[in-house]
């Protein structure tokens, strides 16, 4: 029997947003809020060593689902069981305290991923070396360019090995030379038979070459789960049909 690494049951996640109001009403203290349900009761299981892709149009709940699996946001209801496995999320703009230095953010990120201070310190030099940030590692992340930010995020995820890897659209980052290095490292991480991977990508070519199964989200619900080629063929037809 295959060993489960992720079990999601009836997951529901909502966002509360401010609706536009007239300035005179705002000055009077009037506010209007609305609740948008981003994820509408989805359930799925993923097993050890699987590489699973998530597809869907913008706003279908893909990134929200990954952030919930990573523990960044909490669901309104439903459950996520990772069976004690460590998890990391590779995504642009997630998880850094911008007023703190890169070095401190490495420590904070590692602690959030479930590593001990001793384990993080033992990997600190490797992370810094891989990121190629040099002296900037001790400067606030707010002073980083987007490329530097991405390199640090990638280095943390790459060097602090977790049993579950969540990828939101990023397979390589930085300039041409760093992209080659990061792509090679990412392929090494993804193809580890003991690591479970969930990836979001708009590239069907990438998903087709890497994934065992595909979860198709549509307007916050699971439309289909199945074999990669079958689901991607249906998805391509859906996207070219003009039906939204």
C-alpha positions in Angstrom: 0.0 0.0 0.0 1.3 3.4 -1.0 2.3 5.7 1.9 0.4 8.9 2.1 2.3 12.1 2.7 -0.6 14.6 2.2 -4.2 14.2 3.0 -6.6 17.1 2.4 -10.3 16.8 3.4 -13.1 19.3 2.6 -10.7 22.3 2.6 -12.4 25.7 2.5 -10.6 29.0 2.5 -12.2 32.4 2.3 -10.8 36.0 2.0 -12.5 39.1 3.4 -12.0 42.1 1.1 -12.9 45.7 1.2 -15.5 46.9 -1.4 -15.0 50.3 -3.0 -16.9 53.1 -1.1 -17.4 56.8 -1.8 -14.9 59.0 -0.1 -17.6 60.8 1.9 -18.9 57.5 3.2 -15.4 56.5 4.1 -14.9 59.7 6.1 -18.1 58.9 8.0 -16.6 55.6 9.0 -18.7 53.5 6.6 -17.0 50.3 5.4 -18.3 47.5 3.2 -16.6 44.2 3.2 -17.3 41.1 1.1 -16.2 37.5 1.6 -14.8 35.6 -1.4 -14.5 31.8 -1.1 -11.2 31.0 -2.8 -11.2 27.2 -2.1 -14.6 25.4 -1.9 -14.3 22.1 -0.1 -11.6 20.3 -2.0 -10.2 16.9 -1.0 -7.3 14.8 -2.3 -4.5 12.5 -1.2 -0.9 12.5 -2.4 1.6 9.7 -1.8 5.3 9.5 -1.0 7.4 10.2 -4.1 4.6 11.5 -6.3 5.0 14.6 -8.4 1.6 16.2 -8.8 0.8 19.3 -10.9 -2.0 21.8 -10.2 -3.5 23.6 -13.1 -6.3 26.1 -13.5 -7.0 29.6 -14.7 -6.0 32.6 -12.6 -8.1 32.8 -9.5 -8.9 29.1 -9.4 -7.3 28.7 -5.9 -4.0 27.1 -6.9 -1.6 29.4 -4.9 -4.1 29.6 -2.0 -4.1 25.8 -1.7 -0.3 25.7 -1.7 0.0 28.4 0.9 -2.4 26.5 3.1 -0.4 23.2 2.7 2.7 25.2 3.7 1.0 26.5 6.8 1.2 30.1 5.7 -2.6 30.6 5.9 -5.2 28.7 7.9 -8.4 27.2 6.4 -11.8 28.2 7.5 -12.7 24.6 7.7 -11.5 21.2 6.6 -8.2 19.5 7.4 -4.6 19.2 6.1 -2.6 16.2 7.3 1.1 16.1 6.4 1.7 13.0 8.6 4.7 14.7 10.3 6.5 15.4 7.1 8.5 18.7 6.7 7.4 21.0 4.0 8.8 24.0 2.1 7.2 26.4 -0.4 9.2 28.0 -3.2 7.3 31.1 -4.4 8.2 34.7 -5.1 7.3 37.2 -2.4 6.4 34.6 0.3 7.8 34.4 3.8 10.5 37.1 4.2 10.5 39.8 6.8 11.8 42.7 4.6 13.2 44.8 7.4 15.5 42.0 8.6 18.7 40.8 7.0 19.0 37.9 4.6 20.9 35.9 7.3 18.1 36.4 9.9 15.5 35.5 7.3 17.3 32.2 6.6 17.0 31.4 10.3 13.3 32.4 10.4 12.5 30.5 7.3 14.2 27.4 8.5 12.4 27.5 11.8 9.1 27.8 10.1 10.0 24.8 8.0 10.4 22.8 11.2 14.2 22.7 11.4 16.1 23.3 14.6 18.5 26.2 15.1 21.4 23.8 15.1 20.3 22.3 11.8 19.9 25.7 10.1 23.3 26.9 11.4 24.9 23.8 10.0 23.5 24.7 6.5 23.9 28.5 6.8 27.2 28.7 4.8 25.9 26.4 2.1 22.8 28.6 1.7 24.7 31.8 1.5 27.2 30.4 -0.9 24.5 29.0 -3.2 22.6 32.3 -3.2 25.8 34.2 -4.2 24.6 37.3 -2.2 28.0 37.9 -0.6 28.0 40.9 1.7 24.4 41.6 1.0 23.4 38.6 3.2 23.8 40.9 6.2 21.7 43.8 4.7 17.9 44.1 5.0 15.9 42.1 2.4 14.1 45.4 1.6 17.3 46.5 -0.2 17.4 43.5 -2.4 16.5 43.4 -6.1 13.8 41.0 -7.2 16.6 38.7 -8.5 18.4 38.7 -5.2 15.2 38.0 -3.3 14.5 35.0 -5.6 18.0 33.7 -5.3 17.8 33.7 -1.5 14.4 32.0 -1.5 15.7 29.4 -3.9 18.8 28.7 -1.9 16.9 28.2 1.4 14.6 25.7 -0.2 17.3 23.9 -2.1 19.7 23.5 0.8 17.2 22.8 3.6 15.9 19.5 2.3 12.2 18.8 3.2 10.1 15.7 2.5 7.4 17.8 0.8 8.3 20.4 -1.8 5.7 22.9 -3.0 6.6 25.0 -6.1 4.6 28.0 -7.3 5.7 28.7 -10.9 9.4 28.9 -10.1 11.8 26.3 -11.7 14.8 28.6 -12.2 15.7 32.1 -11.1 18.4 34.8 -11.6 20.7 35.5 -14.6 21.5 32.9 -17.3 24.3 31.3 -15.3 22.3 31.1 -12.1 19.3 29.9 -13.9 21.3 26.9 -15.2 22.5 26.1 -11.7 19.1 26.5 -10.1 17.4 24.4 -12.8 19.9 21.6 -12.3 19.4 21.7 -8.5 15.6 21.8 -8.8 15.6 18.8 -11.1 17.7 17.0 -8.5 15.2 17.9 -5.8 12.2 17.0 -7.8 13.4 13.7 -9.0 14.4 12.4 -5.6 12.1 9.3 -5.3 11.6 9.9 -1.6 10.4 13.5 -1.9 6.8 14.4 -2.6 6.3 17.4 -4.9 3.4 19.6 -5.8 3.9 22.2 -8.5 1.9 24.9 -10.1 2.8 25.9 -13.6 1.1 27.4 -16.6 3.6 25.5 -18.8 1.9 22.2 -19.8 5.2 21.1 -21.3 6.9 21.3 -17.9 4.0 19.5 -16.2 3.8 16.8 -18.9 7.5 16.0 -18.6 7.6 15.9 -14.7 4.2 15.0 -13.2 2.7 11.7 -12.4 -0.8 13.1 -11.9 -2.6 16.4 -12.3 -5.2 18.2 -10.1 -7.4 20.6 -12.2 -8.9 23.4 -10.1 -11.7 25.6 -11.5 -13.2 28.4 -9.5 -12.1 27.0 -6.2 -13.2 23.4 -6.8 -11.6 20.3 -8.2 -12.8 19.7 -11.7 -10.8 16.5 -12.3 -7.8 14.5 -10.9 -6.1 12.0 -13.1 -3.2 10.9 -15.3 -1.0 13.8 -16.6 -1.5 13.4 -20.3 -5.3 12.8 -20.1 -6.0 15.8 -17.9 -3.7 18.1 -19.8 -5.3 17.2 -23.2 -8.7 18.0 -21.7 -7.4 21.3 -20.2 -5.9 22.4 -23.4 -9.2 21.8 -25.2 -11.0 23.7 -22.5 -8.7 26.7 -22.7 -8.9 26.9 -26.5 -12.6 26.5 -26.6 -13.2 30.0 -25.0 -15.4 28.6 -22.3 -14.5 30.3 -19.0 
